[in-house]
Amino acid sequence: TGRMLTQMEKVRVTVFASDDQRSGVGKVELAFDLDNSGEFGAGAIIPAKVDASGRWIADVPVDVPNLGPTRLLVRATDRVGNVSEFKKVPVVVVSPMEAEE
């Protein structure tokens, strides 16, 4: 199981990313794994923005079509184009009515 998210709301996600190769993290992207492939697919890819402390922040809309368990995929790309493996974060999407219970 994973963190509960309410369908049709936004969730603020904070990502800590670093680059061992020293070119620096160029971007961080997030998306729901709607087709269960473990890769970015049909869903919207949400870019994160870096804050003054170096954390990457994204407000991710939970606009997934189905309730229940899924994964939020996160990946980073460094400034020279090297792309990380996907980090797969388990989440459970619930309806707004379920969230109120």
C-alpha positions as CSV (number, residue, x, y, z in Angstrom):
1,T,0.0,0.0,0.0
2,G,1.0,3.6,-0.3
3,R,0.0,7.1,0.6
4,M,-3.7,7.9,0.1
5,L,-4.4,10.6,-2.5
6,T,-7.8,12.1,-3.3
7,Q,-8.9,11.9,-6.9
8,M,-9.3,15.2,-8.7
9,E,-7.2,17.1,-6.1
10,K,-3.6,18.3,-6.2
11,V,-0.8,16.8,-4.1
12,R,2.4,18.7,-3.4
13,V,5.4,16.5,-4.0
14,T,8.9,17.3,-2.8
15,V,11.8,15.5,-4.4
16,F,15.4,15.4,-3.3
17,A,17.6,14.8,-6.3
18,S,21.4,14.9,-6.7
19,D,23.9,14.2,-9.4
20,D,27.0,12.1,-8.6
21,Q,28.5,13.1,-11.9
22,R,28.6,16.7,-10.8
23,S,26.9,18.3,-13.8
24,G,23.9,19.0,-11.6
25,V,20.3,18.1,-11.8
26,G,18.6,19.8,-14.8
27,K,15.1,18.7,-14.3
28,V,12.8,16.4,-12.4
29,E,9.5,15.0,-13.8
30,L,6.6,13.1,-12.3
31,A,3.6,11.2,-13.7
32,F,1.2,8.6,-12.7
33,D,1.8,5.1,-14.1
34,L,-1.6,4.8,-15.7
35,D,-0.7,1.9,-18.0
36,N,1.3,0.1,-15.3
37,S,4.4,0.0,-17.6
38,G,6.7,1.5,-15.0
39,E,7.5,4.3,-17.5
40,F,6.0,7.6,-18.6
41,G,3.1,6.8,-20.9
42,A,-0.4,8.2,-21.5
43,G,-0.6,10.4,-18.4
44,A,0.5,14.0,-18.2
45,I,4.1,14.6,-17.3
46,I,4.4,17.2,-14.6
47,P,7.7,19.2,-14.3
48,A,9.0,20.0,-10.9
49,K,10.6,23.4,-10.0
50,V,13.7,23.7,-7.9
51,D,13.4,25.9,-4.8
52,A,16.1,28.0,-3.1
53,S,17.2,25.1,-0.9
54,G,17.7,22.7,-3.9
55,R,14.5,20.7,-3.4
56,W,12.3,20.0,-6.4
57,I,8.6,20.7,-5.8
58,A,5.6,19.8,-8.0
59,D,1.9,20.2,-7.5
60,V,0.6,17.1,-9.1
61,P,-3.1,16.8,-10.1
62,V,-4.6,13.5,-9.1
63,D,-6.6,13.2,-12.3
64,V,-6.4,9.4,-12.7
65,P,-9.4,7.6,-14.2
66,N,-9.4,4.7,-11.7
67,L,-9.5,4.5,-8.0
68,G,-7.2,2.1,-6.0
69,P,-3.5,1.4,-6.0
70,T,-1.2,2.9,-8.6
71,R,2.3,4.4,-8.7
72,L,3.7,7.9,-9.0
73,L,6.8,7.8,-11.3
74,V,9.6,10.2,-10.7
75,R,12.8,10.7,-12.7
76,A,15.6,13.2,-12.9
77,T,17.7,14.3,-15.8
78,D,21.1,16.0,-15.3
79,R,22.3,19.0,-17.2
80,V,24.1,16.9,-19.8
81,G,21.1,14.7,-20.5
82,N,21.7,11.6,-18.4
83,V,18.3,10.3,-17.3
84,S,17.8,8.4,-14.0
85,E,15.9,5.2,-13.5
86,F,12.3,5.7,-12.6
87,K,11.6,5.9,-8.8
88,K,8.2,4.2,-8.4
89,V,6.2,5.5,-5.4
90,P,3.2,3.4,-4.5
91,V,0.0,5.4,-3.8
92,V,-3.7,4.6,-3.4
93,V,-6.2,6.9,-5.1
94,V,-9.5,7.4,-3.2
95,S,-12.7,9.2,-4.1
96,P,-13.4,12.6,-2.5
97,M,-16.2,10.9,-0.5
98,E,-13.8,8.2,0.8
99,A,-11.3,10.8,1.8
100,E,-13.9,12.5,4.0
101,E,-14.6,9.3,6.0
